[in-house]
Amino acid sequence: MSEFHDVVIVGGGLVGASLAIALDRMGVDVALVEATPAGGLPPVFDQRNLSFAAATVNALQALGVMARLRAPTGPILRIHVSRAGDFGRVKLDAADYGRAAFGQVVVARDFGEALEASLSALQRLTRYRPARFVRLGGVADGRRAVVVADADGTRSLQAKLVVGADGTASMVREALGIAVDRHDFQQTLLVARLRTSQAPDGTAYERFTDSGPTALLPRGDRHYGVVHGVPRDEADAVLALDDAGWLGRLQQAIGWRAGRVLESGPRSAYPIVQVLAQLLVGQRTVLLGNAAQTIHPLGAQGFNLGLRDALTLAELAGESADPGADDLLRNYVARREEDRHRTVAFSSGLANLTGNPAPLLRPLRSAGLMAAAQAAPLQSWLVGGAMGFRGDVPELCREANG
Ligand SMILES: Cc1cc2nc3c(=O)[nH]c(=O)nc-3n(C[C@H](O)[C@H](O)[C@H](O)COP(=O)(O)OP(=O)(O)OC[C@H]3O[C@@H](n4cnc5c(N)ncnc54)[C@H](O)[C@@H]3O)c2cc1C
């Protein structure tokens, strides 16, 4: 006998877990299928530093998740963008835009714990964990079958809507036969916690050199989160550097904006590939978050965008008796189009500010950042990315939505 839920979410990572919380708030009966064992966090909740856009902070406050964060978050008060060999720079101040902060820096692990605390408090949610998505079954009587495997074997679930929030290598996407457009940036990002002689003052730095980008994010624990991009074929050598070599390399990349680089935590490496699903929906099935679009992390947009996917879906599901109806899914795709398109363009555009030829930004680069710094379009482009209000903004992302 199969178990029935309004919505079955495959993947309890950043987006799937957030969606479960948002849907529960709408009174929807949800099951969350997560492959990794209970009692720990999925590995995606690691030491990476997540920059939450203002829209994301608003929504996570309304969902009660921000209040469950135990470690202090780091407000982004200013953004400073510069390019080696170019005397210009772009400086943005949240106060000039009438805001206390552009966003907040949160360590993924802390966020995972806050999400887990929120999930545990939900009364309606059913969790299958560890349970792995195996395949999609057919659609009949307004329900989609989905087969999952756990320690006892396989079981069949039924849902009005199945959500693929199972990340970049989404099996739900594969089961739907949806093709992807892949672009390998041939770049690896190295991420670490960094202590410098000047503690963060709320400024986030983005620094571009011909060999790759480096970002410093002001964490809430008096450290920076550093993101250092290197050409893929150099990544192993940079990972193998001793501490002195690594710190020297970072100092050279960043300059002296944050003072002397003193100490680094362990480095983790992420090869960067963009994966865009060519379709977002199938019959009674939808792809969200990284399963729908995995984008370059440099612009700090991936989760912010995926959360807006999740909140839009939750809004539509809350207004309908049938969250998997064709017209609801069509409406979902239409509502997500502009944000998705602009955010993907933003992320790859920012990535291309590095040494690679950049169709989008070549005019800016040749004119120099000094000229660009005066250009309102560049500034509003950067601010748009930092704050996350794009296209059809979900209700919970707006101010004072409590
Ligand atoms: C270095 C780095 C820095 C980043 N910084 C930022 C940032 O500052 N801001 C930002 O917004 N984004 C950032 N991102 C992007 C962000 O991490 C992703 O957008 C986000 O993790 C996507 O969430 P997701 O839930 O879609 O996928 P994931 O987080 O990958 O979660 C997928 C989940 O599905 C589960 N799963 C997979 N397959 C199955 C299966 N068959 N059955 C059951 N479960 C399954 C996995 O165990 C996992 O828990 C960064 C990414 C990187 C790599």
The ligand as an SDF file (V2000), in Angstrom:
LIG
                    3D

 53 58  0  0  0  0  0  0  0  0999 V2000
   31.5050   27.4510   -2.3020 C   0  0  0  0  0  0  0  0  0  0  0  0
   30.0540   27.8010   -2.4180 C   0  0  0  0  0  0  0  0  0  0  0  0
   29.5890   28.9810   -1.8790 C   0  0  0  0  0  0  0  0  0  0  0  0
   28.2420   29.3430   -2.0020 C   0  0  0  0  0  0  0  0  0  0  0  0
   27.8240   30.5240   -1.4920 N   0  0  0  0  0  0  0  0  0  0  0  0
   26.5450   30.8840   -1.6500 C   0  0  0  0  0  0  0  0  0  0  0  0
   26.0670   32.1320   -1.1380 C   0  0  0  0  0  0  0  0  0  0  0  0
   26.8290   32.9050   -0.5620 O   0  0  0  0  0  0  0  0  0  0  0  0
   24.7680   32.4570   -1.2970 N   0  0  0  0  0  0  0  0  0  0  0  0
   23.9000   31.6270   -1.9450 C   0  0  0  0  0  0  0  0  0  0  0  0
   22.7230   31.9770   -2.0770 O   0  0  0  0  0  0  0  0  0  0  0  0
   24.2980   30.4380   -2.4420 N   0  0  0  0  0  0  0  0  0  0  0  0
   25.5940   30.0520   -2.3120 C   0  0  0  0  0  0  0  0  0  0  0  0
   26.0120   28.8510   -2.8060 N   0  0  0  0  0  0  0  0  0  0  0  0
   25.0440   27.9860   -3.5130 C   0  0  0  0  0  0  0  0  0  0  0  0
   24.2510   27.0950   -2.5650 C   0  0  0  0  0  0  0  0  0  0  0  0
   25.1090   26.2880   -1.7910 O   0  0  0  0  0  0  0  0  0  0  0  0
   23.3090   26.2290   -3.3920 C   0  0  0  0  0  0  0  0  0  0  0  0
   22.5450   27.0490   -4.2350 O   0  0  0  0  0  0  0  0  0  0  0  0
   22.3700   25.4260   -2.5130 C   0  0  0  0  0  0  0  0  0  0  0  0
   23.1070   24.4710   -1.7860 O   0  0  0  0  0  0  0  0  0  0  0  0
   21.3060   24.7010   -3.3510 C   0  0  0  0  0  0  0  0  0  0  0  0
   20.4350   24.0350   -2.4850 O   0  0  0  0  0  0  0  0  0  0  0  0
   19.5920   22.7770   -2.9720 P   0  0  0  0  0  0  0  0  0  0  0  0
   18.7450   22.3920   -1.7930 O   0  0  0  0  0  0  0  0  0  0  0  0
   18.9660   23.0540   -4.2640 O   0  0  0  0  0  0  0  0  0  0  0  0
   20.6720   21.6320   -3.2540 O   0  0  0  0  0  0  0  0  0  0  0  0
   21.6340   20.9440   -2.2070 P   0  0  0  0  0  0  0  0  0  0  0  0
   21.9330   21.9180   -1.1310 O   0  0  0  0  0  0  0  0  0  0  0  0
   22.7350   20.3350   -2.9850 O   0  0  0  0  0  0  0  0  0  0  0  0
   20.7580   19.7890   -1.5400 O   0  0  0  0  0  0  0  0  0  0  0  0
   20.3620   18.6410   -2.2290 C   0  0  0  0  0  0  0  0  0  0  0  0
   19.9120   17.6150   -1.1910 C   0  0  0  0  0  0  0  0  0  0  0  0
   19.3270   16.5100   -1.8650 O   0  0  0  0  0  0  0  0  0  0  0  0
   19.7760   15.3120   -1.2820 C   0  0  0  0  0  0  0  0  0  0  0  0
   19.6960   14.2640   -2.3200 N   0  0  0  0  0  0  0  0  0  0  0  0
   20.4490   14.1800   -3.4560 C   0  0  0  0  0  0  0  0  0  0  0  0
   20.0840   13.1040   -4.1690 N   0  0  0  0  0  0  0  0  0  0  0  0
   19.0900   12.4900   -3.4830 C   0  0  0  0  0  0  0  0  0  0  0  0
   18.3050   11.3230   -3.7150 C   0  0  0  0  0  0  0  0  0  0  0  0
   18.4680   10.5690   -4.8150 N   0  0  0  0  0  0  0  0  0  0  0  0
   17.3700   10.9820   -2.8040 N   0  0  0  0  0  0  0  0  0  0  0  0
   17.1820   11.7370   -1.6910 C   0  0  0  0  0  0  0  0  0  0  0  0
   17.9070   12.8660   -1.4250 N   0  0  0  0  0  0  0  0  0  0  0  0
   18.8430   13.2250   -2.3030 C   0  0  0  0  0  0  0  0  0  0  0  0
   21.2030   15.6070   -0.8350 C   0  0  0  0  0  0  0  0  0  0  0  0
   21.6300   14.7270    0.1920 O   0  0  0  0  0  0  0  0  0  0  0  0
   21.0550   17.0570   -0.3450 C   0  0  0  0  0  0  0  0  0  0  0  0
   20.7090   17.1270    1.0140 O   0  0  0  0  0  0  0  0  0  0  0  0
   27.3500   28.4720   -2.6880 C   0  0  0  0  0  0  0  0  0  0  0  0
   27.8300   27.2730   -3.2240 C   0  0  0  0  0  0  0  0  0  0  0  0
   29.1650   26.9420   -3.1010 C   0  0  0  0  0  0  0  0  0  0  0  0
   29.6440   25.6530   -3.7130 C   0  0  0  0  0  0  0  0  0  0  0  0
  1  2  1  0
  2  3  1  0
  2 52  2  0
  3  4  2  0
  4  5  1  0
  4 50  1  0
  5  6  2  0
  6  7  1  0
  6 13  1  0
  7  8  2  0
  7  9  1  0
  9 10  1  0
 10 11  2  0
 10 12  1  0
 12 13  2  0
 13 14  1  0
 14 15  1  0
 14 50  1  0
 15 16  1  0
 16 17  1  0
 16 18  1  0
 18 19  1  0
 18 20  1  0
 20 21  1  0
 20 22  1  0
 22 23  1  0
 23 24  1  0
 24 25  2  0
 24 26  1  0
 24 27  1  0
 27 28  1  0
 28 29  2  0
 28 30  1  0
 28 31  1  0
 31 32  1  0
 32 33  1  0
 33 34  1  0
 33 48  1  0
 34 35  1  0
 35 36  1  0
 35 46  1  0
 36 37  1  0
 36 45  1  0
 37 38  2  0
 38 39  1  0
 39 40  1  0
 39 45  2  0
 40 41  1  0
 40 42  2  0
 42 43  1  0
 43 44  2  0
 44 45  1  0
 46 47  1  0
 46 48  1  0
 48 49  1  0
 50 51  2  0
 51 52  1  0
 52 53  1  0
M  END
$$$$
